[in-house]
C-alpha cells in the first residue's frame, strides 16, 4: 500500500506542480483539523480529569545516548523545517518570504506539536504509550468513542501529505544539485511542457520504495538522523567559516553569530552522544553516504575529463530526454556568473576596506 501511494504521488508530481501543491494544501488542512481536535480534547480532559500522568516526569533511568535517540524520533516529526531551503527557486522573492516562512511557520508548528504531546501525556499513561503501536489511535479510542475510527484516517492522510511534501522538495534538491554539477546531469532534466523534474522524482520514488524493505522504521530513522545532523553540522561550520573568512560577502539573509554556534554545538551532540554506545549505526550511515563517492567519480569527475568519452552518460541523458520529453534548464551558467560577480564585488569591497 505504501509503494502504491508513493507511485501515485510521484505521478501527480510529474504531471503538475499545481496539482501537487493542491494535494499538499488539502492534506495540510486535514492534518491541522486532526491536531486541533486532539488539542481541544486534551484541554477538556485536563480541565475535567486528574493529571496523574504528569506526576514525577523525571522518574526512571536514562542515558545521554538514549536521550539523543529520543531526540532523533522527535526531531523527525519536525523535519519539515529544512525542506523549505530546497525549494527557494519556487518561492517568489525568497529573500523576504523565506524568513517570513521561518518565523511564522516554525513557532506555529512547534506550538501545535507541543500541545498535541501534552494532550497525549495527559490521556495516555506511560505504560500504554510504550505498548501502543500508534499513540494517536490509543488517544482516539479513549477520547472520541464511536468516532475514534476517524483518527487512523487522519493519521494516514497526514502521512500521505508528508510523503507528498518530501517528494516535492527532495526532487528539487536533486535537480538543483545536478544544475550545479554535483550530481549526474540527467537529474536536472525537466518536462518541456509541465516544467516538472521527472527523472529526479522517479529516482526519489525508487529509493523510497527500496527503504520500505526495512522491517524496522526506527532503525532507518537512526541511520538517517545521525548522517542528517552530521551534514547539518558541516553546513553550519562552513557558513561560519565563510562569515569569518569573507565578512564583506553580500548576505541578504543574516543572523547573529550566537545562533549558528549554539545550533552547531547541538548538532554535534546529537551525532556524537549515540556514537559512544552504538558506533555501528554511525558507521552504517557513513557507509551509505560514502557509497555516493564512486557514483560521483564516474558520473561527474570522469565525465568532466575531456580525454574520456563517456558514452554511457550521454546515452542515459538522451534516453531520459526522449522517454520523458524533457530538456535541460540552462541556469548553471547564470548561477556561475552570479557567484563570480559576487566574489568580484566582495574582492572590491575588501580592497576598499584595506585602503
Residue pairs with C-beta under 8 A, 6 or more apart in sequence:
2 212
3 209
3 212
5 160
5 163
6 163
6 167
6 205
6 208
6 209
7 205
9 20
9 23
9 160
9 163
9 164
9 167
10 167
10 201
10 202
10 204
10 205
12 19
12 20
12 23
12 164
13 19
13 20
13 164
13 167
13 168
13 171
13 196
13 201
14 191
14 194
14 196
14 198
14 201
14 202
15 194
15 196
16 194
16 196
17 90
17 168
17 194
17 195
17 196
20 164
20 167
20 168
21 168
23 161
23 164
24 161
24 164
24 165
24 168
26 161
27 157
27 158
27 160
27 161
27 164
28 161
30 154
30 157
30 158
30 161
31 154
31 157
31 158
31 161
32 112
33 154
34 136
34 150
34 151
34 154
34 155
34 157
34 158
35 112
35 113
35 116
36 112
38 116
38 119
38 120
38 136
38 139
39 112
39 115
39 116
39 119
41 119
41 123
41 139
41 143
41 144
42 115
42 116
42 118
42 119
42 120
42 122
42 123
42 143
43 119
45 119
45 122
45 123
45 143
46 118
46 119
46 122
49 122
51 122
53 121
53 122
53 123
53 124
53 125
53 126
54 121
54 122
63 277
64 273
65 273
65 274
65 276
65 277
65 278
67 273
68 269
68 270
68 273
68 274
69 222
69 274
71 270
72 221
72 222
72 225
72 226
72 270
73 218
73 221
75 225
75 270
76 221
76 225
77 113
78 109
78 110
78 113
80 109
80 162
80 165
81 102
81 106
81 109
82 232
83 165
83 166
83 169
83 170
84 98
84 101
84 102
84 105
84 169
85 98
86 169
86 170
86 172
86 173
86 176
87 168
87 169
87 172
88 94
88 98
89 172
89 176
90 172
91 97
91 98
95 252
95 253
98 253
99 253
119 139
120 129
120 135
120 136
120 139
121 129
123 139
123 142
123 143
124 132
124 135
124 138
124 139
124 142
128 138
129 135
129 138
132 138
134 152
134 155
136 151
136 152
136 154
136 155
137 148
137 151
137 152
137 155
139 151
140 148
140 150
140 151
140 152
141 148
144 150
144 151
163 208
166 204
167 201
167 204
167 205
167 208
170 200
170 204
171 197
171 200
171 201
171 203
171 204
172 197
172 200
174 183
174 187
174 197
174 200
174 203
174 204
175 187
175 188
175 190
175 197
175 200
175 329
176 188
177 183
177 187
178 184
178 185
178 186
178 187
178 188
178 200
179 188
179 329
179 331
179 332
179 335
180 332
180 335
181 300
181 332
182 296
182 300
183 296
183 299
183 300
184 295
184 299
184 300
184 313
184 316
185 303
185 313
185 317
185 328
186 199
186 316
186 317
186 320
187 197
187 199
187 200
187 203
188 197
188 200
188 328
188 329
188 332
189 197
189 198
189 199
189 317
189 320
189 321
189 324
189 326
189 327
189 328
190 196
190 197
190 198
190 326
190 327
190 329
191 198
191 324
191 325
191 326
192 325
192 326
192 327
193 325
198 324
198 326
199 320
199 324
199 326
211 220
214 220
222 274
222 281
223 281
223 284
223 285
223 288
224 285
225 270
226 270
226 271
226 274
226 275
226 281
226 282
226 285
227 285
227 286
227 288
227 289
229 267
229 270
229 271
230 267
230 271
230 285
232 267
233 264
233 267
233 268
233 271
236 260
236 263
236 264
236 267
237 264
239 260
240 257
240 260
240 261
240 264
242 249
243 257
246 346
248 346
248 349
248 350
248 353
249 342
249 346
250 342
250 345
250 346
271 282
274 281
274 282
275 281
275 282
299 313
302 308
302 310
303 310
303 313
320 326
321 327
